Amino acid sequence: MANSGRKTGRTLIIIALLLIVLVAAATVVFLRLRPLLQPTIEGTDLSPQIQIEEMVDIVITSQKVSRGGLISQDVVAMIPYPKNELVEGTFYTSMESVVGKKALYPLEARIPITAGMLIDGTTGGSIPALDIPVDRTALSILIDREGLIAYAPQAGDHVMVIGCMTLVDVDPEYQSVLPNYTGSVSKQILTAESSSESLSVIITSGGEGSKQGRTELDPTLNEPVYIVPSEGQRPRLVCQNVIQDAIILRAGDFPLSGVEPAPVEEVVVAPGEEEQPAPEPIAPDIVTLAVSPQDAVILTYMRKANINIILALRNPNNDQVIITDAVTQQYLMDQKNIPLPAKLPFAIEPFRGEAAPNTGQ
């Protein structure tokens, strides 16, 4: 009886497994044959539709264009661009609209051209003028290596402008440097028999030897003496920060063509070939500054008056107003606590002929 029950259970399990397999197979067949069993509606195409996106041509650069370079057909090309993603006025869609214009910035190859990248080739003006802030004007000044901070400043740097001048006393009427020259004036009667006051004035000047002096009382003799200067008037030096914040547009000359030269690509030297030395850069002797209109007039006056101009480089993150005091000889000695040397009965005699010991000369 026990063996009979076991056989019956196994049979039931096998039958159940067969039914599960048959149901799964029927389901798969039904799902595959279902589209064929559905009725076909006339005039209806159920095949998937391919969406064709509408395109429009835009202008791109086909090669590098230098700043200020003229756009020609050789440096631009047309490529398709999705029309539904094109914002009106963003990209140029015709070659004629860009040919003849100038590049406002250096343009890399294979980039779409926008309106902000170009200016008119004939009426657009110069490229450097666009770098001047709207509230400033630009002018150039000649300068040497010391005044240009050893050629450190580059375009965009901020500098202070320091001016140093030498002052002398002048005669307010003649506007000539003091002291004046003295001269002797004598009168002569035209005729000995004439009783009229007809005189001839003869003025004699001694030049450098007749400089106007002053009378002082000699303490030893207790007599007045006339003192004349032993040399010409020594000018007095004063320096001051005249412009607090100026922007450097360029150190050196601008290109005459208005087009910035393309950067020199590095040349790979083949094995065995001699590497050519790179050309020495030209040291600039002129700098172009962007300053306020009033400061431009001040700089012009300083240059015409031969006032020495020196630039001082500023940190670009420092926009504080800098107030300075004018520096004179008296200011330097007072502020830096420099004493007036006493008149001693002895002095240092420099070595002559032989090198001074322990100086390394």
C-alpha positions in Angstrom: 0.0 0.0 0.0 2.8 2.4 0.8 4.5 1.8 -2.5 1.2 2.3 -4.4 0.7 5.7 -2.6 4.2 6.9 -3.6 3.7 6.0 -7.2 0.4 7.9 -7.3 2.1 11.1 -5.8 4.9 11.0 -8.4 2.4 10.7 -11.2 0.5 13.7 -10.0 3.7 15.8 -9.8 4.7 14.8 -13.3 1.2 15.7 -14.7 1.4 19.1 -12.9 4.7 19.9 -14.4 3.5 18.9 -17.9 0.5 21.2 -17.5 2.7 24.1 -16.5 5.0 23.6 -19.5 2.0 23.4 -21.9 0.4 26.6 -20.5 3.7 28.5 -20.8 4.2 27.3 -24.4 0.6 28.3 -25.3 1.1 31.7 -23.8 4.3 32.3 -25.9 2.6 31.2 -29.1 -0.4 33.4 -28.4 1.7 36.5 -27.9 3.6 35.9 -31.1 0.5 35.2 -33.2 -1.6 38.0 -31.7 -0.7 40.7 -34.2 -1.7 38.3 -37.0 -5.0 37.6 -35.4 -6.0 41.3 -35.1 -8.1 42.7 -38.0 -6.4 45.0 -40.4 -8.0 48.4 -40.7 -7.9 49.7 -44.3 -6.0 52.9 -44.8 -4.1 52.6 -41.6 -0.3 52.2 -41.8 1.1 50.9 -38.5 4.7 50.9 -39.6 6.9 53.2 -37.5 7.4 56.7 -38.9 11.0 58.1 -39.3 11.1 61.7 -38.0 13.3 63.9 -40.4 14.7 66.9 -38.5 14.8 70.2 -40.5 18.3 71.6 -40.7 19.7 75.1 -41.5 23.3 76.1 -42.5 25.4 78.2 -40.2 28.8 79.8 -40.6 31.8 78.5 -38.8 35.6 79.2 -39.0 37.6 76.8 -41.0 40.9 77.9 -39.6 42.3 80.2 -37.0 41.7 84.0 -37.4 43.9 86.5 -35.6 42.4 89.4 -33.7 41.6 92.2 -36.1 41.9 89.8 -39.1 39.7 90.2 -42.1 37.1 87.5 -42.6 37.3 86.1 -46.1 35.7 83.0 -47.8 39.0 81.1 -47.2 38.6 81.1 -43.4 34.9 80.3 -43.1 32.6 77.4 -44.0 29.0 76.3 -43.8 27.7 73.3 -41.7 24.1 72.1 -41.0 22.5 72.9 -37.7 19.1 71.8 -36.2 16.6 74.6 -37.0 14.5 74.0 -33.9 17.6 74.6 -31.7 18.7 77.8 -33.5 17.9 81.0 -31.6 17.3 83.8 -34.1 20.2 86.2 -34.3 22.7 83.9 -32.6 24.6 82.4 -35.5 25.2 83.7 -39.0 23.3 81.7 -41.6 24.8 83.2 -44.8 28.4 83.5 -45.9 27.9 87.1 -47.3 27.0 88.4 -43.9 30.4 87.7 -42.4 32.8 88.2 -45.4 34.5 91.6 -45.2 34.1 92.0 -41.4 37.0 91.9 -38.8 37.5 89.5 -35.9 37.1 91.3 -32.6 38.8 88.4 -30.7 41.2 85.6 -31.7 39.0 82.9 -33.2 39.9 79.3 -33.1 39.1 76.9 -36.0 35.7 75.1 -36.3 33.7 77.3 -34.0 30.3 79.0 -34.9 30.5 82.7 -35.6 28.2 85.0 -33.5 27.5 88.7 -34.0 29.6 89.6 -30.9 32.7 88.2 -32.5 32.9 90.6 -35.5 32.9 94.3 -36.3 32.5 96.1 -39.6 35.6 96.0 -41.7 35.4 99.6 -42.9 33.4 101.6 -40.3 34.1 99.5 -37.2 37.1 101.5 -36.1 40.3 100.2 -34.6 40.4 97.1 -32.4 42.3 98.6 -29.5 39.7 101.4 -29.1 37.2 98.7 -28.1 39.5 97.8 -25.1 39.2 101.3 -23.6 36.6 101.5 -20.8 33.7 103.8 -21.7 34.7 106.4 -19.0 38.4 106.6 -20.0 40.6 107.7 -22.9 44.0 106.4 -24.0 47.3 108.1 -24.7 50.9 106.9 -25.2 54.0 108.1 -23.4 57.6 107.4 -24.0 59.3 105.6 -21.1 62.5 103.9 -20.2 63.2 100.5 -18.6 63.1 101.9 -15.0 59.9 103.8 -15.6 58.2 100.7 -17.1 59.1 98.6 -14.0 61.7 96.5 -15.9 59.1 95.6 -18.6 56.9 93.7 -16.1 53.5 95.3 -16.9 51.3 93.7 -19.6 48.0 94.7 -21.1 45.3 94.9 -18.5 47.6 95.7 -15.5 46.8 98.6 -13.2 49.6 101.1 -12.4 50.1 104.3 -10.5 51.8 107.2 -12.3 54.4 109.1 -10.3 55.9 112.3 -11.4 59.1 114.0 -10.3 60.0 117.6 -11.1 62.7 120.1 -10.2 61.7 123.6 -9.3 63.8 126.8 -9.4 63.0 130.4 -8.4 62.4 132.8 -11.3 62.0 136.6 -11.7 58.2 137.1 -11.8 58.6 139.8 -14.6 61.3 138.3 -16.7 60.4 134.7 -16.0 64.1 134.0 -15.9 66.0 132.0 -13.4 67.4 134.0 -10.5 69.8 135.6 -9.7 69.5 138.3 -12.3 72.5 139.9 -13.9 73.4 143.5 -12.9 74.5 146.2 -15.4 75.9 149.7 -15.2 74.0 152.6 -16.8 75.8 155.8 -17.8 74.5 158.9 -19.4 76.1 161.2 -22.0 75.1 164.7 -23.2 74.9 164.8 -27.0 76.6 168.2 -27.3 78.7 170.1 -24.8 77.0 173.4 -25.7 73.5 172.0 -25.5 71.5 172.9 -22.4 68.7 170.5 -23.0 68.4 167.1 -21.3 69.1 165.1 -24.5 70.9 162.0 -23.1 72.4 158.8 -24.6 72.0 155.8 -22.2 74.8 153.2 -22.3 74.1 149.9 -20.6 76.9 147.6 -19.8 76.4 144.1 -18.4 79.0 141.8 -17.0 77.1 138.5 -17.7 78.0 135.6 -15.4 80.4 137.8 -13.5 77.7 140.3 -12.6 75.1 138.1 -10.9 73.0 140.0 -8.5 73.9 139.4 -4.9 73.0 140.8 -1.5 74.6 142.8 1.2 75.4 141.2 4.6 77.1 142.6 7.7 80.4 140.9 8.4 80.4 140.0 12.1 84.2 140.3 12.4 84.8 143.6 10.6 81.3 144.9 11.4 81.2 146.2 7.9 78.7 145.5 5.1 80.0 143.2 2.3 78.4 142.3 -1.0 77.9 138.6 -1.6 77.4 137.0 -5.0 76.4 133.4 -5.7 79.3 131.0 -6.4 77.2 128.9 -8.8 73.9 128.7 -10.6 70.7 128.1 -8.6 70.3 124.5 -7.6 66.8 123.1 -8.5 64.7 121.5 -5.8 63.2 118.1 -6.3 59.7 117.0 -5.5 57.8 113.7 -6.3 54.1 112.9 -6.1 51.6 110.2 -7.1 49.7 112.2 -9.8 47.4 109.4 -11.1 46.3 106.6 -8.7 44.9 104.1 -11.2 45.7 103.8 -14.8 45.1 100.7 -17.0 47.8 99.6 -19.4 46.5 98.9 -22.9 49.8 97.9 -24.4 53.5 98.0 -23.7 55.1 98.7 -27.0 53.8 99.6 -30.5 50.5 98.5 -31.9 50.7 96.6 -35.3 50.4 99.1 -38.1 48.0 96.8 -40.0 45.7 96.6 -37.0 45.9 92.8 -37.1 47.7 91.1 -34.2 50.4 88.7 -35.4 49.7 85.0 -35.1 51.5 83.3 -32.3 54.6 81.5 -33.4 54.2 77.7 -33.3 56.8 75.6 -31.7 59.1 74.0 -34.4 60.0 70.4 -33.7 63.7 69.9 -34.5 64.5 66.6 -36.2 67.4 64.5 -34.8 70.6 65.8 -36.2 69.3 69.2 -37.1 70.5 72.3 -35.4 67.9 74.3 -33.5 67.5 77.8 -34.7 67.7 80.5 -32.0 64.4 82.3 -31.3 64.5 86.0 -32.2 65.1 88.4 -29.3 61.9 90.3 -28.3 62.1 94.0 -28.8 62.1 95.9 -25.5 59.3 98.5 -25.5 60.1 102.2 -25.1 56.5 103.4 -25.2 53.4 102.5 -23.1 49.7 103.2 -23.8 47.6 104.0 -20.7 43.8 104.3 -20.3 43.1 107.2 -17.9 40.3 109.7 -17.3 40.0 112.6 -19.7 41.4 115.0 -17.1 44.3 112.8 -16.3 45.1 112.6 -20.0 45.5 116.3 -20.1 47.7 116.1 -17.0 49.9 113.5 -18.6 50.2 115.6 -21.7 51.3 118.6 -19.7 53.9 116.5 -17.8 55.4 115.2 -21.0 55.6 118.6 -22.5 57.2 120.0 -19.3 59.8 117.1 -19.4 58.6 115.9 -16.0 60.1 112.5 -15.2 57.3 109.8 -15.2 57.6 106.5 -13.4 55.0 103.7 -13.2 54.3 101.6 -10.1 52.6 98.3 -10.6 49.4 97.6 -8.6 47.8 94.4 -7.5 44.7 93.9 -9.7 42.6 93.0 -6.6 43.4 96.3 -4.8 41.0 99.0 -5.9 41.4 101.2 -2.9 42.0 104.9 -3.3 45.6 105.7 -2.4 46.4 109.1 -0.9 50.1 109.9 -0.7 52.1 112.9 0.4 54.5 114.8 -1.9 58.1 113.9 -1.1 60.7 116.6 -0.9 64.2 116.7 0.7 62.7 118.1 4.0 59.9 115.4 4.0 62.4 112.6 3.5 64.7 113.7 6.3 61.8 114.3 8.7 59.8 111.2 8.0 62.7 108.8 7.8 64.5 110.4 10.8 67.6 111.4 8.8 69.8 113.8 10.8 71.7 116.7 9.4 75.4 115.6 9.5 77.4 117.7 11.9 80.4 119.8 10.7 83.4 117.8 12.1 87.0 118.8 12.2 87.9 115.6 10.3 86.6 113.8 7.2 87.0 110.4 5.4 89.7 110.5 2.8 88.9 108.0 0.0 91.7 105.6 -1.1 93.5 106.7 -4.2 95.5 104.5 -6.6 95.2 101.2 -4.7 92.0 99.3 -4.1 90.5 99.7 -0.6 91.2 96.8 1.7 88.4 94.3 2.4 86.2 95.7 -0.4 86.7 92.9 -2.9 87.8 95.3 -5.6 
